[in-house]
Amino acid sequence: MTDTLNRSAAASAQGAASAQGATSARGAASARGRTGVVRDSSVDAIRIVLLVAVFALHAMMCGVSVGAGGPVLRNALEGQAWFGPVSWVVQIMPLFFIAGGFSSLHHWRSMRSRGATPADYVRSRLERLVRPAIALVVVVAGGLVALSLAGLPAELVATAGFRIGQPLWFLGVYVAISALVPIMLRAHERARVLTPLALLAAVVAVDVVRLSTGVEAIGYLNLLLVWLLVQQLGFHLADGSVDRLSRPTLWGIAAAALALLAVLTVVGPYPVDMLENLNPPSVCLVVLGIAQLALFQLARPYISAWVERADASRLISSVGERAMTVYLWHMPVLIVLAGLGLAANAGFGLPLPEPLSLEWWATRPLWLGVAAAAVVPIALVFGRFERARRRSAERSRASAGMTAIDALCGVAGVALLLVAGFGPVPAVIALALLSIALVGSARVRALARRVTRPTGHLGGALDSDLTRWERVWNRSADADISLYGRIRRIVEDRGSTWSGFARTSTDFS
């Protein structure tokens, strides 16, 4: 922030920026003392705000009613023309990935300074991200099977599974780009400008091919390219590049990005709805991310000052430790609450207003409050999986190749659930893939070799974990000797004097 303060900004802006510097210094110092990783109170706080925004948006999308054919569970906001402009505000995933890039840069640099390898970093990220996902798959798959056995309509169960699985795309993409952080950070350090420009060219090329051919599947290449590019914006935020921009410059960047977004969506070929631009991702999300980055940088001093003034760092840290748990579990909670509403409607006539009706809007505050209250205990219970103690970097001996396989297994497990749903067979396969990602393919391979390794009494390969006493015992087994001979072999191997022992052990002969 020093260069920014030296610029000719307004006095109030200088005061706010100075407050940010003092606050960030105190927060970062305390966080570095606890974890060894630089933290920023404004980034940590905005991640919690974004998480709450995602929860609120998904809760508002939950439309439950009873139609002529029975219960209906649908996206209440889908297809609404007025929602397009609103989506420019509530589509906050670019800023989510920017904040993730900020944290990833500091995390990897901290580990690298302590001698960790890229494989160590990727293993640490996989353990943090995959563990809560495994718990989710076990509980959700089991619950859906139970509902099917209880006689619920198969279509309703399938819809519930689909809705629960929708937010998992974020986990799959986040695992993939987290695994690439060491590579992308090296590219950033060597070519700060060229790297994002090359990614931008690739994103635009994918969009051009998709729009010109009409083959939507091509656009899913941008699931990786778009979010890698947005992550690079987070690197620029973390290394101080954005701090060197003056406030007028930041306002100009935000305005220009929003103007370009308007051209792309109103005049150009892209939909106005930013949620539609998410599937598949398009260059519009990159432009929106640039605007969000500039606006966030403008707000950082005030966010940091609020955290300091409200003494909210402990609350932010507590929620942050369970952020992935909240993200993964908020949708199952919403689906369960929707199911309870349908059951109450069938049981004692609880009214279910038609989605988007005046009554429906009037009940949304109550719905949001009940949903939030239900998520809290779930996050506390299942947050233990995300917060579980992880193996230290020193204990990780996996090669880069094996770690890449682990990351691919994690992504494949999530992708399978997105494509095939939470049925019994897909769930079991997904659990196997996620378990490999968690444990590590190197450890799985070592275990498989140990289980299949031949063992026997005739000099076969023995397990490396056998004790010295067991090895001696088995070496003596190739001869048909008496118990006296076995004991003699053991004692001699230990270097004891046999003659002294024999005088007191004649009973064995």
RAPE-V71104 format. One record per pair of residues at least 4 apart in sequence whose C-alpha atoms are under 6 Angstrom apart, sorted by the first residue. I is the first residue (numbers start at 0). J is the second residue. D is the distance in whole Angstrom. If there is no record, write none. Layout:
BEGIN
i:j:d
I:J:D
I:J:D
END
This chain:
BEGIN
i:j:d
0:242:5
2:243:5
3:243:5
3:245:6
4:13:6
15:300:5
16:300:5
18:22:6
19:23:6
19:300:4
19:303:6
20:24:6
23:27:6
23:39:6
24:28:6
27:31:6
27:37:5
27:38:5
27:39:6
30:38:6
31:35:4
31:36:5
31:37:5
36:106:6
36:109:6
37:105:6
40:44:6
40:303:6
41:299:6
41:302:5
41:303:5
60:74:5
60:75:5
60:76:5
61:74:6
61:75:6
62:72:6
62:73:5
62:74:6
62:75:5
62:354:6
63:71:6
63:72:5
64:71:5
64:351:6
65:69:5
65:70:4
65:71:6
75:354:6
82:86:6
83:271:5
83:272:4
86:90:5
86:272:6
86:273:5
93:288:5
94:288:6
96:230:6
97:229:6
97:230:5
97:232:6
97:233:4
98:233:6
99:103:6
100:230:5
100:233:4
100:234:6
101:233:5
101:234:5
101:237:5
103:107:6
105:109:6
107:111:6
110:115:5
111:115:5
115:119:6
117:181:6
118:399:5
118:402:6
119:392:5
121:178:5
125:129:6
126:130:6
126:437:5
127:385:6
130:384:6
131:384:5
131:385:5
135:139:6
136:140:6
138:142:6
140:421:5
146:151:6
147:151:5
160:421:6
163:330:5
163:331:6
164:417:6
169:173:6
171:410:5
171:413:6
173:177:6
180:184:6
186:190:6
187:191:5
190:194:6
193:197:6
195:199:6
195:228:6
198:228:6
206:210:6
207:211:6
208:212:6
209:213:5
209:214:5
209:215:6
209:217:6
209:218:6
218:279:5
219:279:5
221:225:5
221:280:6
222:280:6
226:230:6
235:240:5
236:241:5
249:293:5
253:290:4
253:293:6
256:286:6
256:290:5
261:265:6
262:266:5
263:267:4
264:269:5
264:270:5
264:271:5
276:280:5
276:281:6
284:288:6
291:295:6
295:299:6
305:309:6
306:310:6
306:311:5
315:319:6
318:322:6
321:382:5
324:328:6
324:378:6
324:382:6
325:329:6
325:378:6
342:346:6
343:347:6
343:349:5
344:348:4
344:349:4
352:358:6
352:359:5
354:359:6
355:359:6
363:367:6
378:382:5
383:387:6
405:436:4
405:439:6
405:440:6
407:411:6
408:412:6
408:432:5
408:436:6
409:433:5
409:436:5
411:415:6
412:429:4
412:432:5
412:433:6
415:419:6
416:420:5
416:421:6
421:426:5
422:426:6
425:429:6
426:430:6
430:434:6
434:438:6
435:439:5
435:440:6
440:444:6
448:452:6
454:459:5
454:460:6
454:461:6
455:459:5
457:477:6
465:469:6
480:484:6
483:507:5
487:491:6
490:495:6
491:495:6
497:501:6
END
